[in-house]
Amino acid sequence: MEGFSLNFIELQEYQPNRYPFLMIDHVEEVIPGKSAKGHKNLTLNEWYFPKHFPGAPNMPGALQLEALAQMLTVAITTLPGLQGKVTHALQHTVRFRKEVLPGQTLKIETTVISWKRGICKGRGVGYTDGEIACEADMLITIPEILDQYLPKSSK
Amino acid sequence: MTNREKYVQVFVDSFSVNPDQLDENFVYQCVPEWDSIGHMGMIASLEETFDIMMETDDIIDFGSFTKGIELLAKYDVTI
């Protein structure tokens, strides 16, 4: 499949999160089923900076991880028939390497390692100023698809 | 390794159980590890181990250790 970009309006067709939880601003290039990369711009106006932390604002690690997961989601929901599907996180292993600060751009690169039966295994890396800020191995699912493959509960 | 040993090993690796636990009472969701994700991991591991591709209906029917033995026979895998 050919790659294409998504602006802040277009990406919302493939990413169901909304303010204050939409953690990506722009998708530079998505290759459906393979990869997605783009960025999140951070201004001091972000809703979490006043409390995280007063006098030393930095992007919460959980939200950095969320940004990586949202970008990976776009790599899946741009596949035919999956537009607008809700995804859930299953398992993430993340490492934070440096603080992500107001005024910086968090550049995000994600890769799909596998996509099968509603489960996506992928990897994401976030960069600020050319250095790795966070990286994660992620497992996300589209429950609507996954549920089609499960035995009936024994309980 | 025999097919049975391979089959048991997939369960042991997927669900962190002792081989002694694997009998007709070992069913979907009987241990926390055999949840939706564990199920898909186990199916993927069986496909790789026995070089097969399971059909959707069989993945859904695969609700127990013993039922799996019956289903794998459809793919010429005798446990």
gemmi code that builds the backbone of each chain (N, CA, C; Angstrom):
import gemmi

chains = {
    "A": [
        ("MET", (0.832, -1.213, 0.000), (0.000, 0.000, 0.000), (0.870, 1.267, 0.000)),
        ("GLU", (0.401, 2.286, -0.669), (1.109, 3.568, -0.734), (0.989, 4.307, 0.602)),
        ("GLY", (2.006, 5.098, 0.910), (1.940, 5.917, 2.104), (1.242, 7.235, 1.819)),
        ("PHE", (0.691, 7.842, 2.872), (0.058, 9.151, 2.719), (0.108, 9.877, 4.065)),
        ("SER", (-0.197, 11.161, 4.035), (-0.164, 11.939, 5.280), (-1.584, 12.251, 5.739)),
        ("LEU", (-1.715, 12.617, 7.005), (-3.015, 12.991, 7.566), (-2.828, 14.249, 8.401)),
        ("ASN", (-3.596, 15.291, 8.096), (-3.498, 16.486, 8.927), (-4.352, 16.309, 10.183)),
        ("PHE", (-4.400, 17.364, 11.004), (-5.057, 17.222, 12.311), (-6.555, 16.937, 12.197)),
        ("ILE", (-7.158, 17.303, 11.095), (-8.574, 16.981, 10.885), (-8.713, 15.551, 10.381)),
        ("GLU", (-7.928, 15.247, 9.356), (-8.041, 13.927, 8.716), (-7.705, 12.788, 9.676)),
        ("LEU", (-6.714, 13.022, 10.547), (-6.298, 11.906, 11.405), (-7.403, 11.485, 12.372)),
        ("GLN", (-8.323, 12.381, 12.647), (-9.404, 12.043, 13.575), (-10.392, 11.036, 12.983)),
        ("GLU", (-10.298, 10.843, 11.675), (-11.130, 9.806, 11.057), (-10.586, 8.417, 11.369)),
        ("TYR", (-9.333, 8.374, 11.778), (-8.682, 7.083, 12.026), (-8.274, 6.895, 13.478)),
        ("GLN", (-8.507, 7.907, 14.281), (-8.077, 7.888, 15.677), (-9.228, 8.445, 16.512)),
        ("PRO", (-9.911, 7.589, 17.280), (-11.131, 8.020, 17.963), (-10.915, 8.901, 19.188)),
        ("ASN", (-9.682, 9.045, 19.678), (-9.459, 9.899, 20.841), (-9.686, 11.373, 20.498)),
        ("ARG", (-10.189, 12.113, 21.469), (-10.438, 13.556, 21.309), (-9.893, 14.312, 22.517)),
        ("TYR", (-9.868, 15.641, 22.388), (-9.404, 16.465, 23.499), (-10.105, 16.069, 24.782)),
        ("PRO", (-9.425, 15.931, 25.906), (-8.009, 16.238, 26.099), (-7.099, 15.015, 25.933)),
        ("PHE", (-7.543, 14.039, 25.191), (-6.762, 12.812, 25.137), (-6.228, 12.478, 23.755)),
        ("LEU", (-6.378, 13.381, 22.803), (-5.758, 13.140, 21.500), (-4.302, 13.589, 21.603)),
        ("MET", (-3.388, 12.658, 21.474), (-1.975, 12.941, 21.763), (-1.100, 12.997, 20.518)),
        ("ILE", (-1.717, 13.083, 19.346), (-0.924, 13.277, 18.126), (-1.538, 14.425, 17.323)),
        ("ASP", (-0.683, 15.215, 16.697), (-1.145, 16.392, 15.955), (-1.134, 16.193, 14.449)),
        ("HIS", (-0.195, 15.386, 13.992), (-0.012, 15.279, 12.542), (0.626, 13.929, 12.203)),
        ("VAL", (0.132, 13.328, 11.154), (0.732, 12.081, 10.669), (1.454, 12.411, 9.366)),
        ("GLU", (2.761, 12.383, 9.438), (3.584, 12.697, 8.253), (3.427, 11.658, 7.156)),
        ("GLU", (3.509, 10.422, 7.586), (3.340, 9.328, 6.621), (2.823, 8.085, 7.322)),
        ("VAL", (1.734, 7.572, 6.795), (1.252, 6.277, 7.273), (1.251, 5.323, 6.089)),
        ("ILE", (1.787, 4.153, 6.319), (1.694, 3.070, 5.338), (0.825, 2.012, 6.010)),
        ("PRO", (-0.441, 1.924, 5.616), (-1.383, 1.054, 6.322), (-0.848, -0.364, 6.522)),
        ("GLY", (-0.961, -0.818, 7.779), (-0.518, -2.165, 8.121), (0.976, -2.293, 8.318)),
        ("LYS", (1.714, -1.200, 8.077), (3.182, -1.285, 8.190), (3.771, -0.272, 9.171)),
        ("SER", (3.434, 0.996, 9.015), (4.077, 2.007, 9.866), (3.289, 3.317, 9.863)),
        ("ALA", (3.588, 4.140, 10.853), (3.035, 5.501, 10.904), (4.017, 6.373, 11.663)),
        ("LYS", (4.245, 7.554, 11.129), (5.116, 8.488, 11.844), (4.539, 9.894, 11.749)),
        ("GLY", (4.854, 10.694, 12.772), (4.317, 12.053, 12.807), (4.793, 12.740, 14.065)),
        ("HIS", (3.981, 13.676, 14.576), (4.451, 14.387, 15.761), (3.332, 14.956, 16.625)),
        ("LYS", (3.744, 15.319, 17.830), (2.890, 16.032, 18.768), (3.660, 17.273, 19.214)),
        ("ASN", (3.089, 18.431, 18.964), (3.717, 19.670, 19.424), (3.271, 19.982, 20.850)),
        ("LEU", (4.197, 20.426, 21.650), (3.877, 20.698, 23.050), (4.046, 22.185, 23.351)),
        ("THR", (2.968, 22.828, 23.773), (3.070, 24.208, 24.232), (2.824, 24.230, 25.735)),
        ("LEU", (3.125, 25.345, 26.340), (2.900, 25.446, 27.791), (1.405, 25.423, 28.112)),
        ("ASN", (0.584, 25.554, 27.086), (-0.864, 25.515, 27.296), (-1.443, 24.117, 27.446)),
        ("GLU", (-0.610, 23.083, 27.315), (-1.148, 21.722, 27.467), (-1.812, 21.602, 28.839)),
        ("TRP", (-2.931, 20.910, 28.898), (-3.749, 20.861, 30.119), (-3.035, 20.238, 31.320)),
        ("TYR", (-2.035, 19.413, 31.049), (-1.394, 18.697, 32.167), (-0.180, 19.421, 32.743)),
        ("PHE", (0.339, 20.411, 32.019), (1.569, 21.047, 32.509), (1.419, 21.812, 33.831)),
        ("PRO", (0.284, 22.478, 34.070), (0.186, 23.217, 35.345), (0.334, 22.322, 36.579)),
        ("LYS", (-0.069, 21.054, 36.439), (-0.014, 20.156, 37.599), (1.111, 19.142, 37.505)),
        ("HIS", (1.726, 19.012, 36.357), (2.767, 17.980, 36.179), (3.993, 18.614, 35.566)),
        ("PHE", (4.815, 19.337, 36.342), (4.611, 19.651, 37.742), (4.731, 21.156, 37.883)),
        ("PRO", (4.121, 21.760, 38.928), (4.257, 23.207, 39.118), (5.730, 23.604, 39.203)),
        ("GLY", (6.127, 24.457, 38.309), (7.513, 24.919, 38.325), (8.468, 24.047, 37.523)),
        ("ALA", (8.025, 22.844, 37.168), (8.902, 21.943, 36.392), (8.048, 21.107, 35.440)),
        ("PRO", (7.348, 21.793, 34.518), (6.414, 21.054, 33.661), (7.121, 20.085, 32.717)),
        ("ASN", (6.575, 18.867, 32.631), (7.044, 17.905, 31.625), (5.912, 16.942, 31.317)),
        ("MET", (5.949, 16.394, 30.130), (4.841, 15.550, 29.661), (4.821, 14.236, 30.452)),
        ("PRO", (3.673, 13.895, 31.064), (3.595, 12.643, 31.811), (3.983, 11.448, 30.940)),
        ("GLY", (4.722, 10.532, 31.550), (5.147, 9.358, 30.804), (3.980, 8.571, 30.238)),
        ("ALA", (2.903, 8.485, 31.005), (1.738, 7.737, 30.535), (1.197, 8.337, 29.236)),
        ("LEU", (1.296, 9.672, 29.115), (0.785, 10.323, 27.908), (1.772, 10.213, 26.741)),
        ("GLN", (3.057, 10.132, 27.057), (4.033, 9.848, 25.987), (3.723, 8.477, 25.389)),
        ("LEU", (3.489, 7.515, 26.274), (3.155, 6.166, 25.815), (1.856, 6.183, 25.012)),
        ("GLU", (0.894, 6.959, 25.490), (-0.381, 7.079, 24.786), (-0.163, 7.639, 23.372)),
        ("ALA", (0.735, 8.616, 23.255), (1.028, 9.196, 21.937), (1.612, 8.136, 21.004)),
        ("LEU", (2.499, 7.312, 21.517), (3.073, 6.248, 20.693), (1.972, 5.272, 20.263)),
        ("ALA", (1.116, 4.912, 21.223), (0.051, 3.946, 20.931), (-0.957, 4.514, 19.927)),
        ("GLN", (-1.256, 5.823, 20.050), (-2.209, 6.423, 19.115), (-1.648, 6.445, 17.695)),
        ("MET", (-0.340, 6.675, 17.589), (0.263, 6.666, 16.246), (0.246, 5.251, 15.665)),
        ("LEU", (0.550, 4.266, 16.506), (0.518, 2.879, 16.033), (-0.902, 2.500, 15.602)),
        ("THR", (-1.870, 2.993, 16.341), (-3.270, 2.724, 15.997), (-3.588, 3.175, 14.575)),
        ("VAL", (-3.066, 4.346, 14.209), (-3.336, 4.878, 12.869), (-2.794, 3.936, 11.781)),
        ("ALA", (-1.681, 3.277, 12.099), (-1.110, 2.335, 11.119), (-2.041, 1.152, 10.877)),
        ("ILE", (-2.930, 0.888, 11.831), (-3.864, -0.234, 11.689), (-5.225, 0.232, 11.178)),
        ("THR", (-5.727, 1.333, 11.744), (-7.080, 1.765, 11.381), (-7.154, 2.372, 9.980)),
        ("THR", (-6.015, 2.547, 9.333), (-6.037, 2.993, 7.931), (-6.117, 1.803, 6.967)),
        ("LEU", (-6.105, 0.592, 7.540), (-6.300, -0.583, 6.682), (-7.761, -0.611, 6.218)),
        ("PRO", (-8.024, -1.188, 5.054), (-9.395, -1.226, 4.538), (-10.389, -1.819, 5.540)),
        ("GLY", (-11.481, -1.121, 5.755), (-12.552, -1.615, 6.620), (-12.368, -1.335, 8.102)),
        ("LEU", (-11.271, -0.738, 8.491), (-11.006, -0.530, 9.920), (-11.101, 0.932, 10.352)),
        ("GLN", (-11.429, 1.812, 9.433), (-11.507, 3.239, 9.757), (-12.481, 3.485, 10.906)),
        ("GLY", (-12.015, 4.197, 11.917), (-12.888, 4.585, 13.024), (-13.081, 3.515, 14.078)),
        ("LYS", (-12.470, 2.360, 13.906), (-12.627, 1.295, 14.901), (-11.921, 1.688, 16.207)),
        ("VAL", (-12.520, 1.284, 17.309), (-11.921, 1.563, 18.609), (-10.868, 0.512, 18.920)),
        ("THR", (-9.738, 0.960, 19.422), (-8.670, 0.038, 19.808), (-8.470, 0.095, 21.325)),
        ("HIS", (-7.976, -0.999, 21.855), (-7.628, -1.039, 23.277), (-6.181, -1.471, 23.423)),
        ("ALA", (-5.567, -0.981, 24.476), (-4.205, -1.429, 24.801), (-4.284, -2.777, 25.502)),
        ("LEU", (-3.343, -3.645, 25.177), (-3.286, -4.942, 25.837), (-2.071, -5.049, 26.745)),
        ("GLN", (-0.954, -4.682, 26.201), (0.279, -4.816, 26.981), (1.341, -3.909, 26.373)),
        ("HIS", (1.919, -3.068, 27.202), (2.984, -2.190, 26.723), (4.205, -2.313, 27.623)),
        ("THR", (5.352, -2.309, 27.013), (6.601, -2.230, 27.780), (7.305, -0.971, 27.309)),
        ("VAL", (7.497, -0.045, 28.229), (7.990, 1.273, 27.819), (9.240, 1.656, 28.595)),
        ("ARG", (10.081, 2.416, 27.932), (11.258, 2.958, 28.611), (11.318, 4.460, 28.320)),
        ("PHE", (11.452, 5.236, 29.391), (11.554, 6.684, 29.252), (13.006, 7.090, 29.411)),
        ("ARG", (13.483, 7.901, 28.491), (14.911, 8.236, 28.505), (15.191, 9.689, 28.868)),
        ("LYS", (14.262, 10.583, 28.582), (14.471, 11.986, 28.955), (13.134, 12.697, 29.063)),
        ("GLU", (13.145, 13.802, 29.759), (11.902, 14.561, 29.920), (11.476, 15.186, 28.600)),
        ("VAL", (10.163, 15.269, 28.417), (9.600, 15.920, 27.232), (8.969, 17.228, 27.718)),
        ("LEU", (9.474, 18.338, 27.194), (9.195, 19.640, 27.788), (8.347, 20.552, 26.908)),
        ("PRO", (7.709, 21.553, 27.537), (6.973, 22.553, 26.759), (7.882, 23.205, 25.724)),
        ("GLY", (7.348, 23.429, 24.534), (8.137, 24.041, 23.470), (8.796, 23.024, 22.549)),
        ("GLN", (8.812, 21.783, 22.974), (9.433, 20.758, 22.138), (8.397, 20.085, 21.226)),
        ("THR", (8.919, 19.395, 20.240), (8.079, 18.554, 19.386), (8.451, 17.103, 19.653)),
        ("LEU", (7.444, 16.322, 19.987), (7.681, 14.890, 20.173), (7.460, 14.214, 18.822)),
        ("LYS", (8.557, 13.798, 18.203), (8.454, 13.103, 16.919), (8.259, 11.619, 17.197)),
        ("ILE", (7.339, 11.043, 16.501), (6.937, 9.668, 16.811), (7.068, 8.784, 15.575)),
        ("GLU", (7.725, 7.656, 15.752), (7.834, 6.675, 14.664), (7.355, 5.338, 15.181)),
        ("THR", (6.392, 4.751, 14.502), (5.883, 3.445, 14.937), (5.932, 2.453, 13.786)),
        ("THR", (6.125, 1.207, 14.157), (6.205, 0.131, 13.168), (5.316, -1.024, 13.603)),
        ("VAL", (4.577, -1.550, 12.656), (3.766, -2.741, 12.931), (4.650, -3.968, 12.733)),
        ("ILE", (4.772, -4.762, 13.782), (5.547, -6.000, 13.679), (4.637, -7.122, 13.167)),
        ("SER", (3.431, -7.178, 13.690), (2.458, -8.151, 13.172), (1.050, -7.640, 13.413)),
        ("TRP", (0.166, -8.045, 12.529), (-1.258, -7.722, 12.662), (-2.025, -8.970, 12.257)),
        ("LYS", (-2.669, -9.578, 13.243), (-3.349, -10.837, 12.971), (-4.527, -11.012, 13.914)),
        ("ARG", (-5.676, -11.322, 13.384), (-6.865, -11.667, 14.184), (-7.188, -10.621, 15.252)),
        ("GLY", (-7.031, -9.380, 14.888), (-7.421, -8.299, 15.798), (-6.363, -7.858, 16.773)),
        ("ILE", (-5.172, -8.451, 16.687), (-4.100, -8.053, 17.597), (-2.921, -7.495, 16.807)),
        ("CYS", (-2.477, -6.329, 17.224), (-1.306, -5.710, 16.596), (-0.146, -5.685, 17.580)),
        ("LYS", (0.951, -6.236, 17.118), (2.190, -6.120, 17.896), (3.011, -5.058, 17.187)),
        ("GLY", (3.487, -4.067, 17.943), (4.221, -2.987, 17.291), (5.244, -2.339, 18.197)),
        ("ARG", (5.990, -1.453, 17.590), (7.029, -0.754, 18.344), (6.955, 0.732, 18.018)),
        ("GLY", (7.218, 1.562, 19.021), (7.197, 2.994, 18.809), (8.372, 3.667, 19.492)),
        ("VAL", (8.854, 4.715, 18.851), (9.949, 5.500, 19.445), (9.577, 6.977, 19.343)),
        ("GLY", (9.781, 7.694, 20.460), (9.532, 9.130, 20.471), (10.851, 9.883, 20.595)),
        ("TYR", (10.984, 10.943, 19.807), (12.233, 11.720, 19.810), (11.936, 13.181, 20.132)),
        ("THR", (12.844, 13.794, 20.887), (12.837, 15.255, 21.003), (14.259, 15.735, 20.728)),
        ("ASP", (14.360, 16.787, 19.952), (15.678, 17.354, 19.599), (16.642, 16.285, 19.081)),
        ("GLY", (16.106, 15.362, 18.328), (16.955, 14.356, 17.692), (17.405, 13.213, 18.588)),
        ("GLU", (16.932, 13.206, 19.829), (17.328, 12.132, 20.748), (16.104, 11.340, 21.186)),
        ("ILE", (16.337, 10.072, 21.490), (15.224, 9.238, 21.929), (14.742, 9.701, 23.308)),
        ("ALA", (13.440, 9.974, 23.394), (12.851, 10.376, 24.673), (12.111, 9.205, 25.316)),
        ("CYS", (11.500, 8.370, 24.477), (10.769, 7.226, 25.005), (10.667, 6.180, 23.908)),
        ("GLU", (10.534, 4.941, 24.316), (10.378, 3.863, 23.330), (9.541, 2.767, 23.964)),
        ("ALA", (8.754, 2.083, 23.147), (7.842, 1.094, 23.711), (7.571, -0.046, 22.742)),
        ("ASP", (7.451, -1.230, 23.318), (6.917, -2.370, 22.588), (5.452, -2.463, 22.999)),
        ("MET", (4.581, -2.523, 22.018), (3.156, -2.401, 22.318), (2.330, -3.529, 21.710)),
        ("LEU", (1.261, -3.830, 22.420), (0.287, -4.794, 21.935), (-1.063, -4.100, 22.023)),
        ("ILE", (-1.706, -3.879, 20.886), (-3.022, -3.246, 20.903), (-4.008, -4.143, 20.154)),
        ("THR", (-5.277, -3.939, 20.435), (-6.273, -4.778, 19.778), (-7.464, -3.961, 19.323)),
        ("ILE", (-8.149, -4.480, 18.338), (-9.473, -3.991, 17.995), (-10.427, -5.053, 18.546)),
        ("PRO", (-11.038, -4.776, 19.717), (-11.843, -5.799, 20.400), (-12.925, -6.401, 19.507)),
        ("GLU", (-13.494, -5.564, 18.657), (-14.568, -6.022, 17.772), (-14.107, -7.189, 16.890)),
        ("ILE", (-12.838, -7.183, 16.521), (-12.296, -8.265, 15.692), (-11.821, -9.416, 16.571)),
        ("LEU", (-11.094, -9.087, 17.624), (-10.565, -10.121, 18.512), (-11.682, -11.020, 19.042)),
        ("ASP", (-12.795, -10.415, 19.421), (-13.901, -11.177, 20.015), (-14.455, -12.249, 19.077)),
        ("GLN", (-14.245, -12.053, 17.800), (-14.759, -13.020, 16.818), (-13.989, -14.339, 16.862)),
        ("TYR", (-12.848, -14.339, 17.539), (-11.994, -15.540, 17.543), (-11.937, -16.234, 18.895)),
        ("LEU", (-12.747, -15.791, 19.848), (-12.621, -16.324, 21.196), (-13.646, -17.413, 21.494)),
        ("PRO", (-13.220, -18.442, 22.245), (-14.176, -19.469, 22.682), (-15.218, -18.842, 23.595)),
        ("LYS", (-16.330, -19.514, 23.725), (-17.322, -19.027, 24.691), (-16.736, -19.239, 26.086)),
        ("SER", (-16.993, -18.284, 26.970), (-16.430, -18.361, 28.307), (-16.913, -19.610, 29.025)),
        ("SER", (-15.982, -20.224, 29.783), (-16.361, -21.415, 30.551), (-16.979, -21.022, 31.876)),
        ("LYS", (-16.931, -19.700, 32.183), (-17.451, -19.253, 33.482), (-18.855, -18.691, 33.351)),
    ],
    "B": [
        ("MET", (11.073, -34.691, 19.939), (9.836, -34.503, 20.716), (8.649, -35.096, 19.973)),
        ("THR", (7.782, -35.749, 20.692), (6.563, -36.256, 20.066), (5.588, -35.092, 19.908)),
        ("ASN", (4.565, -35.318, 19.114), (3.555, -34.270, 18.948), (2.895, -33.922, 20.281)),
        ("ARG", (2.687, -34.947, 21.115), (2.057, -34.673, 22.416), (2.970, -33.801, 23.282)),
        ("GLU", (4.250, -34.115, 23.247), (5.194, -33.308, 24.036), (5.209, -31.867, 23.526)),
        ("LYS", (5.171, -31.714, 22.213), (5.146, -30.353, 21.642), (3.863, -29.629, 22.045)),
        ("TYR", (2.746, -30.362, 21.990), (1.435, -29.786, 22.327), (1.427, -29.327, 23.788)),
        ("VAL", (1.885, -30.175, 24.667), (1.941, -29.842, 26.096), (2.862, -28.642, 26.321)),
        ("GLN", (3.973, -28.622, 25.615), (4.941, -27.536, 25.800), (4.336, -26.183, 25.415)),
        ("VAL", (3.523, -26.176, 24.368), (2.863, -24.925, 23.968), (1.987, -24.412, 25.104)),
        ("PHE", (1.240, -25.316, 25.745), (0.385, -24.912, 26.867), (1.224, -24.432, 28.057)),
        ("VAL", (2.282, -25.162, 28.323), (3.151, -24.800, 29.452), (3.744, -23.407, 29.223)),
        ("ASP", (4.229, -23.180, 28.009), (4.845, -21.887, 27.696), (3.815, -20.753, 27.635)),
        ("SER", (2.646, -21.060, 27.089), (1.637, -20.010, 26.904), (0.975, -19.598, 28.215)),
        ("PHE", (0.767, -20.587, 29.101), (-0.039, -20.298, 30.293), (0.706, -20.486, 31.618)),
        ("SER", (1.995, -20.743, 31.525), (2.814, -20.913, 32.735), (2.199, -21.932, 33.702)),
        ("VAL", (1.855, -23.092, 33.177), (1.253, -24.130, 34.009), (2.178, -25.344, 34.073)),
        ("ASN", (1.871, -26.200, 35.023), (2.585, -27.459, 35.163), (1.915, -28.487, 34.243)),
        ("PRO", (2.662, -29.327, 33.571), (2.041, -30.335, 32.694), (0.988, -31.179, 33.413)),
        ("ASP", (1.139, -31.372, 34.723), (0.167, -32.171, 35.480), (-1.231, -31.548, 35.477)),
        ("GLN", (-1.295, -30.246, 35.244), (-2.595, -29.558, 35.251), (-3.372, -29.764, 33.949)),
        ("LEU", (-2.700, -30.301, 32.948), (-3.317, -30.346, 31.627), (-4.145, -31.619, 31.444)),
        ("ASP", (-5.454, -31.458, 31.642), (-6.379, -32.573, 31.440), (-7.707, -32.014, 30.935)),
        ("GLU", (-8.772, -32.805, 31.023), (-10.063, -32.374, 30.467), (-10.653, -31.170, 31.208)),
        ("ASN", (-10.125, -30.904, 32.387), (-10.620, -29.756, 33.156), (-9.882, -28.466, 32.836)),
        ("PHE", (-8.866, -28.576, 31.989), (-8.121, -27.370, 31.637), (-8.821, -26.709, 30.447)),
        ("VAL", (-9.604, -25.678, 30.766), (-10.453, -25.041, 29.763), (-10.177, -23.540, 29.695)),
        ("TYR", (-10.709, -22.918, 28.652), (-10.560, -21.474, 28.449), (-10.939, -20.710, 29.715)),
        ("GLN", (-10.075, -19.834, 30.136), (-10.261, -18.959, 31.305), (-10.178, -19.700, 32.639)),
        ("CYS", (-9.684, -20.961, 32.644), (-9.556, -21.668, 33.927), (-8.363, -21.157, 34.722)),
        ("VAL", (-7.422, -20.528, 34.039), (-6.317, -19.836, 34.715), (-6.263, -18.423, 34.133)),
        ("PRO", (-5.801, -17.452, 34.915), (-5.796, -16.059, 34.423), (-5.039, -15.894, 33.101)),
        ("GLU", (-4.003, -16.707, 32.905), (-3.188, -16.575, 31.685), (-3.943, -16.984, 30.420)),
        ("TRP", (-4.964, -17.850, 30.567), (-5.717, -18.245, 29.373), (-6.898, -17.278, 29.202)),
        ("ASP", (-6.538, -16.059, 28.881), (-7.552, -15.056, 28.567), (-7.546, -14.835, 27.052)),
        ("SER", (-8.162, -13.766, 26.592), (-8.268, -13.539, 25.144), (-6.891, -13.447, 24.485)),
        ("ILE", (-5.981, -12.758, 25.152), (-4.642, -12.601, 24.574), (-3.876, -13.910, 24.648)),
        ("GLY", (-4.003, -14.582, 25.791), (-3.349, -15.874, 25.934), (-3.846, -16.855, 24.894)),
        ("HIS", (-5.132, -16.767, 24.599), (-5.715, -17.675, 23.603), (-5.077, -17.462, 22.236)),
        ("MET", (-4.966, -16.197, 21.844), (-4.383, -15.903, 20.527), (-2.903, -16.264, 20.476)),
        ("GLY", (-2.212, -16.057, 21.591), (-0.798, -16.419, 21.634), (-0.619, -17.921, 21.513)),
        ("MET", (-1.483, -18.663, 22.192), (-1.414, -20.123, 22.154), (-1.713, -20.636, 20.739)),
        ("ILE", (-2.731, -20.063, 20.110), (-3.074, -20.487, 18.744), (-1.898, -20.194, 17.792)),
        ("ALA", (-1.331, -19.022, 17.915), (-0.190, -18.666, 17.050), (0.974, -19.620, 17.276)),
        ("SER", (1.191, -19.988, 18.525), (2.287, -20.889, 18.854), (2.033, -22.289, 18.287)),
        ("LEU", (0.798, -22.759, 18.369), (0.452, -24.072, 17.796), (0.636, -24.060, 16.279)),
        ("GLU", (0.213, -22.965, 15.656), (0.352, -22.867, 14.193), (1.823, -22.936, 13.782)),
        ("GLU", (2.641, -22.267, 14.576), (4.068, -22.269, 14.265), (4.686, -23.645, 14.543)),
        ("THR", (4.318, -24.224, 15.669), (4.888, -25.518, 16.075), (4.556, -26.617, 15.067)),
        ("PHE", (3.288, -26.627, 14.608), (2.858, -27.708, 13.729), (2.747, -27.280, 12.257)),
        ("ASP", (3.169, -26.058, 11.976), (3.173, -25.542, 10.612), (1.797, -25.679, 9.949)),
        ("ILE", (0.802, -25.157, 10.644), (-0.572, -25.202, 10.137), (-1.173, -23.800, 10.197)),
        ("MET", (-2.309, -23.624, 9.563), (-3.063, -22.377, 9.654), (-4.496, -22.753, 10.045)),
        ("MET", (-4.865, -22.425, 11.258), (-6.178, -22.857, 11.750), (-7.305, -21.977, 11.216)),
        ("GLU", (-8.452, -22.615, 10.986), (-9.623, -21.880, 10.513), (-10.296, -21.186, 11.681)),
        ("THR", (-11.001, -20.107, 11.358), (-11.654, -19.302, 12.402), (-12.550, -20.145, 13.299)),
        ("ASP", (-13.370, -21.001, 12.729), (-14.290, -21.815, 13.544), (-13.535, -22.696, 14.535)),
        ("ASP", (-12.389, -23.194, 14.117), (-11.607, -24.062, 15.004), (-10.962, -23.266, 16.135)),
        ("ILE", (-10.578, -22.039, 15.836), (-9.995, -21.179, 16.876), (-11.052, -20.877, 17.946)),
        ("ILE", (-12.279, -20.685, 17.499), (-13.373, -20.411, 18.439), (-13.720, -21.673, 19.242)),
        ("ASP", (-13.701, -22.824, 18.565), (-14.062, -24.083, 19.240), (-12.987, -24.567, 20.203)),
        ("PHE", (-11.796, -24.040, 20.056), (-10.659, -24.504, 20.844), (-10.813, -24.034, 22.289)),
        ("GLY", (-11.743, -24.647, 22.999), (-12.058, -24.169, 24.341), (-11.452, -24.976, 25.467)),
        ("SER", (-10.709, -26.030, 25.126), (-10.085, -26.827, 26.194), (-8.862, -27.565, 25.664)),
        ("PHE", (-8.083, -28.064, 26.604), (-6.893, -28.841, 26.256), (-7.284, -30.067, 25.437)),
        ("THR", (-8.328, -30.758, 25.856), (-8.724, -31.993, 25.162), (-9.418, -31.683, 23.825)),
        ("LYS", (-10.191, -30.626, 23.767), (-10.845, -30.254, 22.506), (-9.788, -29.913, 21.451)),
        ("GLY", (-8.702, -29.319, 21.894), (-7.624, -28.965, 20.962), (-7.030, -30.192, 20.288)),
        ("ILE", (-6.910, -31.272, 21.036), (-6.355, -32.508, 20.468), (-7.248, -32.990, 19.328)),
        ("GLU", (-8.545, -32.916, 19.580), (-9.521, -33.329, 18.568), (-9.447, -32.423, 17.327)),
        ("LEU", (-9.329, -31.142, 17.554), (-9.305, -30.192, 16.427), (-8.022, -30.319, 15.597)),
        ("LEU", (-6.912, -30.541, 16.255), (-5.640, -30.642, 15.516), (-5.625, -31.852, 14.578)),
        ("ALA", (-6.414, -32.851, 14.914), (-6.479, -34.026, 14.038), (-6.972, -33.637, 12.642)),
        ("LYS", (-7.806, -32.584, 12.571), (-8.291, -32.095, 11.265), (-7.153, -31.601, 10.384)),
        ("TYR", (-6.060, -31.244, 11.041), (-4.908, -30.712, 10.297), (-3.794, -31.767, 10.186)),
        ("ASP", (-4.218, -33.025, 10.337), (-3.272, -34.159, 10.265), (-2.201, -34.096, 11.338)),
        ("VAL", (-2.550, -33.495, 12.455), (-1.632, -33.491, 13.599), (-2.208, -34.440, 14.653)),
        ("THR", (-1.585, -35.565, 14.814), (-2.056, -36.554, 15.787), (-1.297, -36.376, 17.097)),
        ("ILE", (-2.055, -36.115, 18.135), (-1.434, -35.895, 19.449), (-1.432, -37.199, 20.239)),
    ],
}
model = gemmi.Model(1)
for chain_id, residues in chains.items():
    chain = gemmi.Chain(chain_id)
    for i, (resn, *xyz) in enumerate(residues, 1):
        res = gemmi.Residue()
        res.name, res.seqid = resn, gemmi.SeqId(i, " ")
        for name, pos in zip(("N", "CA", "C"), xyz):
            atom = gemmi.Atom()
            atom.name, atom.element = name, gemmi.Element(name[0])
            atom.pos, atom.b_iso = gemmi.Position(*pos), 0.0
            res.add_atom(atom)
        chain.add_residue(res)
    model.add_chain(chain)
structure = gemmi.Structure()
structure.add_model(model)
structure.setup_entities()
